[in-house]
Amino acid sequence: RRTKVVGTFPDGQSALMLVCARLRHVAGTWWGAKLYMNMKHLDQMQSAEEADHIAG
C-alpha cells in the first residue's frame, strides 16, 4: 500500500502560518516591548544639532 509522505511543512502556507504565529507571540510578550536603546538621548542629540544649525 502506498502512503503519501508528509514533511514537516506540507506546503509553503503552513510554514508561513507558523512564522506568523511565532511573530504574534513575540510581539505579545515582553520580548516585543524590550528596549535596547534609550530614545531620550537620541532626541536630545537631535535637538542640540538643530539648535546648532539654526544658530550657526
A tleap script that builds the chain and sets N, CA, C and O, in Angstrom:
source leaprc.protein.ff14SB
mol = sequence {
  NARG ARG THR LYS VAL VAL GLY THR PHE PRO
  ASP GLY GLN SER ALA LEU MET LEU VAL CYS
  ALA ARG LEU ARG HIE VAL ALA GLY THR TRP
  TRP GLY ALA LYS LEU TYR MET ASN MET LYS
  HIE LEU ASP GLN MET GLN SER ALA GLU GLU
  ALA ASP HIE ILE ALA CGLY
}
set mol.1.N position { 0.841 -1.172 0.000 }
set mol.1.CA position { 0.000 0.000 0.000 }
set mol.1.C position { 0.888 1.237 0.000 }
set mol.1.O position { 1.877 1.297 0.730 }
set mol.2.N position { 0.538 2.208 -0.807 }
set mol.2.CA position { 1.316 3.441 -0.871 }
set mol.2.C position { 0.733 4.474 0.088 }
set mol.2.O position { -0.483 4.614 0.222 }
set mol.3.N position { 1.625 5.180 0.740 }
set mol.3.CA position { 1.191 6.275 1.617 }
set mol.3.C position { 1.932 7.534 1.206 }
set mol.3.O position { 3.098 7.499 0.814 }
set mol.4.N position { 1.237 8.620 1.304 }
set mol.4.CA position { 1.856 9.898 0.955 }
set mol.4.C position { 2.686 10.375 2.147 }
set mol.4.O position { 2.185 10.480 3.267 }
set mol.5.N position { 3.936 10.655 1.892 }
set mol.5.CA position { 4.826 11.118 2.950 }
set mol.5.C position { 4.682 12.630 3.066 }
set mol.5.O position { 4.821 13.367 2.089 }
set mol.6.N position { 4.404 13.062 4.269 }
set mol.6.CA position { 4.247 14.492 4.523 }
set mol.6.C position { 5.451 14.949 5.326 }
set mol.6.O position { 5.779 14.367 6.360 }
set mol.7.N position { 6.102 15.989 4.846 }
set mol.7.CA position { 7.253 16.537 5.555 }
set mol.7.C position { 6.813 17.388 6.729 }
set mol.7.O position { 5.650 17.368 7.131 }
set mol.8.N position { 7.740 18.118 7.258 }
set mol.8.CA position { 7.435 18.989 8.383 }
set mol.8.C position { 6.389 20.024 7.996 }
set mol.8.O position { 5.451 20.285 8.749 }
set mol.9.N position { 6.556 20.610 6.819 }
set mol.9.CA position { 5.599 21.579 6.307 }
set mol.9.C position { 5.089 21.077 4.967 }
set mol.9.O position { 5.838 21.054 3.991 }
set mol.10.N position { 3.842 20.681 4.905 }
set mol.10.CA position { 3.317 20.140 3.652 }
set mol.10.C position { 3.335 21.142 2.500 }
set mol.10.O position { 3.456 20.755 1.338 }
set mol.11.N position { 3.216 22.427 2.823 }
set mol.11.CA position { 3.275 23.442 1.770 }
set mol.11.C position { 3.796 24.747 2.369 }
set mol.11.O position { 3.970 24.864 3.582 }
set mol.12.N position { 4.037 25.702 1.517 }
set mol.12.CA position { 4.568 26.985 1.975 }
set mol.12.C position { 3.622 27.730 2.888 }
set mol.12.O position { 4.063 28.468 3.769 }
set mol.13.N position { 2.332 27.550 2.691 }
set mol.13.CA position { 1.332 28.229 3.519 }
set mol.13.C position { 1.448 27.787 4.980 }
set mol.13.O position { 1.282 28.601 5.888 }
set mol.14.N position { 1.730 26.511 5.208 }
set mol.14.CA position { 1.879 26.010 6.578 }
set mol.14.C position { 3.080 26.649 7.261 }
set mol.14.O position { 3.003 27.025 8.430 }
set mol.15.N position { 4.180 26.773 6.544 }
set mol.15.CA position { 5.367 27.408 7.114 }
set mol.15.C position { 5.087 28.872 7.425 }
set mol.15.O position { 5.505 29.374 8.469 }
set mol.16.N position { 4.387 29.556 6.537 }
set mol.16.CA position { 4.051 30.959 6.751 }
set mol.16.C position { 3.151 31.134 7.970 }
set mol.16.O position { 3.326 32.079 8.740 }
set mol.17.N position { 2.196 30.239 8.148 }
set mol.17.CA position { 1.302 30.315 9.305 }
set mol.17.C position { 2.086 30.132 10.601 }
set mol.17.O position { 1.797 30.803 11.592 }
set mol.18.N position { 3.074 29.234 10.611 }
set mol.18.CA position { 3.893 29.026 11.800 }
set mol.18.C position { 4.712 30.277 12.112 }
set mol.18.O position { 4.790 30.693 13.268 }
set mol.19.N position { 5.312 30.870 11.106 }
set mol.19.CA position { 6.107 32.081 11.312 }
set mol.19.C position { 5.231 33.213 11.830 }
set mol.19.O position { 5.632 33.924 12.751 }
set mol.20.N position { 4.057 33.394 11.265 }
set mol.20.CA position { 3.148 34.457 11.712 }
set mol.20.C position { 2.698 34.237 13.151 }
set mol.20.O position { 2.602 35.190 13.924 }
set mol.21.N position { 2.424 32.997 13.510 }
set mol.21.CA position { 2.018 32.697 14.884 }
set mol.21.C position { 3.151 33.012 15.852 }
set mol.21.O position { 2.911 33.536 16.940 }
set mol.22.N position { 4.371 32.700 15.467 }
set mol.22.CA position { 5.523 32.979 16.327 }
set mol.22.C position { 5.735 34.488 16.479 }
set mol.22.O position { 6.036 34.969 17.572 }
set mol.23.N position { 5.577 35.222 15.393 }
set mol.23.CA position { 5.726 36.677 15.467 }
set mol.23.C position { 4.650 37.315 16.340 }
set mol.23.O position { 4.926 38.262 17.077 }
set mol.24.N position { 3.426 36.798 16.260 }
set mol.24.CA position { 2.356 37.313 17.129 }
set mol.24.C position { 2.693 37.043 18.587 }
set mol.24.O position { 2.445 37.887 19.449 }
set mol.25.N position { 3.252 35.880 18.867 }
set mol.25.CA position { 3.622 35.539 20.242 }
set mol.25.C position { 4.715 36.478 20.751 }
set mol.25.O position { 4.619 37.003 21.861 }
set mol.26.N position { 5.742 36.687 19.947 }
set mol.26.CA position { 6.849 37.550 20.359 }
set mol.26.C position { 6.367 38.977 20.559 }
set mol.26.O position { 6.770 39.632 21.520 }
set mol.27.N position { 5.514 39.471 19.672 }
set mol.27.CA position { 5.002 40.837 19.792 }
set mol.27.C position { 4.122 40.990 21.026 }
set mol.27.O position { 4.031 42.085 21.582 }
set mol.28.N position { 3.478 39.922 21.462 }
set mol.28.CA position { 2.581 39.990 22.605 }
set mol.28.C position { 3.258 39.794 23.944 }
set mol.28.O position { 2.628 40.001 24.981 }
set mol.29.N position { 4.514 39.404 23.956 }
set mol.29.CA position { 5.229 39.192 25.211 }
set mol.29.C position { 6.167 40.356 25.470 }
set mol.29.O position { 6.227 41.297 24.679 }
set mol.30.N position { 6.890 40.299 26.560 }
set mol.30.CA position { 7.805 41.387 26.897 }
set mol.30.C position { 8.959 41.469 25.911 }
set mol.30.O position { 9.634 42.497 25.840 }
set mol.31.N position { 9.199 40.407 25.149 }
set mol.31.CA position { 10.269 40.455 24.139 }
set mol.31.C position { 9.984 41.544 23.123 }
set mol.31.O position { 10.900 42.226 22.663 }
set mol.32.N position { 8.717 41.708 22.772 }
set mol.32.CA position { 8.352 42.719 21.791 }
set mol.32.C position { 8.432 44.132 22.335 }
set mol.32.O position { 8.469 45.089 21.562 }
set mol.33.N position { 8.459 44.283 23.659 }
set mol.33.CA position { 8.480 45.605 24.275 }
set mol.33.C position { 9.855 45.976 24.819 }
set mol.33.O position { 10.036 47.084 25.324 }
set mol.34.N position { 10.817 45.081 24.726 }
set mol.34.CA position { 12.143 45.335 25.280 }
set mol.34.C position { 12.849 46.414 24.464 }
set mol.34.O position { 12.889 46.358 23.235 }
set mol.35.N position { 13.401 47.390 25.167 }
set mol.35.CA position { 14.107 48.484 24.512 }
set mol.35.C position { 15.608 48.274 24.660 }
set mol.35.O position { 16.092 47.967 25.749 }
set mol.36.N position { 16.320 48.434 23.597 }
set mol.36.CA position { 17.760 48.275 23.619 }
set mol.36.C position { 18.481 49.618 23.581 }
set mol.36.O position { 19.696 49.680 23.773 }
set mol.37.N position { 17.741 50.680 23.334 }
set mol.37.CA position { 18.347 51.995 23.215 }
set mol.37.C position { 17.417 53.015 23.849 }
set mol.37.O position { 16.208 52.987 23.618 }
set mol.38.N position { 17.974 53.908 24.641 }
set mol.38.CA position { 17.187 54.960 25.256 }
set mol.38.C position { 16.991 56.074 24.231 }
set mol.38.O position { 17.941 56.776 23.885 }
set mol.39.N position { 15.779 56.233 23.753 }
set mol.39.CA position { 15.486 57.190 22.688 }
set mol.39.C position { 15.568 58.638 23.177 }
set mol.39.O position { 15.693 59.553 22.363 }
set mol.40.N position { 15.501 58.859 24.490 }
set mol.40.CA position { 15.581 60.214 25.029 }
set mol.40.C position { 16.929 60.849 24.677 }
set mol.40.O position { 16.995 62.030 24.335 }
set mol.41.N position { 18.004 60.058 24.762 }
set mol.41.CA position { 19.329 60.576 24.428 }
set mol.41.C position { 19.416 60.948 22.948 }
set mol.41.O position { 20.031 61.955 22.600 }
set mol.42.N position { 18.817 60.157 22.093 }
set mol.42.CA position { 18.816 60.448 20.662 }
set mol.42.C position { 18.034 61.730 20.374 }
set mol.42.O position { 18.461 62.549 19.560 }
set mol.43.N position { 16.899 61.902 21.037 }
set mol.43.CA position { 16.098 63.119 20.853 }
set mol.43.C position { 16.869 64.360 21.307 }
set mol.43.O position { 16.822 65.401 20.651 }
set mol.44.N position { 17.581 64.241 22.436 }
set mol.44.CA position { 18.366 65.369 22.927 }
set mol.44.C position { 19.483 65.721 21.951 }
set mol.44.O position { 19.761 66.897 21.717 }
set mol.45.N position { 20.112 64.717 21.390 }
set mol.45.CA position { 21.188 64.938 20.438 }
set mol.45.C position { 20.663 65.626 19.178 }
set mol.45.O position { 21.298 66.543 18.657 }
set mol.46.N position { 19.516 65.187 18.697 }
set mol.46.CA position { 18.933 65.802 17.506 }
set mol.46.C position { 18.508 67.238 17.784 }
set mol.46.O position { 18.666 68.105 16.924 }
set mol.47.N position { 17.974 67.499 18.963 }
set mol.47.CA position { 17.572 68.863 19.326 }
set mol.47.C position { 18.791 69.777 19.384 }
set mol.47.O position { 18.730 70.922 18.936 }
set mol.48.N position { 19.895 69.280 19.932 }
set mol.48.CA position { 21.122 70.071 20.009 }
set mol.48.C position { 21.668 70.357 18.613 }
set mol.48.O position { 22.135 71.465 18.349 }
set mol.49.N position { 21.614 69.379 17.725 }
set mol.49.CA position { 22.085 69.582 16.351 }
set mol.49.C position { 21.219 70.607 15.624 }
set mol.49.O position { 21.735 71.439 14.878 }
set mol.50.N position { 19.913 70.551 15.836 }
set mol.50.CA position { 19.015 71.518 15.204 }
set mol.50.C position { 19.275 72.926 15.736 }
set mol.50.O position { 19.252 73.894 14.976 }
set mol.51.N position { 19.520 73.038 17.037 }
set mol.51.CA position { 19.809 74.347 17.629 }
set mol.51.C position { 21.119 74.898 17.072 }
set mol.51.O position { 21.211 76.094 16.792 }
set mol.52.N position { 22.127 74.053 16.908 }
set mol.52.CA position { 23.399 74.490 16.329 }
set mol.52.C position { 23.211 74.926 14.885 }
set mol.52.O position { 23.822 75.898 14.440 }
set mol.53.N position { 22.377 74.216 14.164 }
set mol.53.CA position { 22.137 74.540 12.757 }
set mol.53.C position { 21.418 75.885 12.622 }
set mol.53.O position { 21.729 76.678 11.734 }
set mol.54.N position { 20.460 76.131 13.506 }
set mol.54.CA position { 19.708 77.391 13.470 }
set mol.54.C position { 20.617 78.551 13.888 }
set mol.54.O position { 20.575 79.623 13.283 }
set mol.55.N position { 21.433 78.339 14.917 }
set mol.55.CA position { 22.308 79.397 15.425 }
set mol.55.C position { 23.485 79.653 14.483 }
set mol.55.O position { 24.022 80.760 14.441 }
set mol.56.N position { 23.863 78.676 13.765 }
set mol.56.CA position { 25.101 78.766 13.076 }
set mol.56.C position { 25.218 79.035 11.698 }
set mol.56.O position { 26.330 79.097 11.174 }
savepdb mol mol.pdb
quit
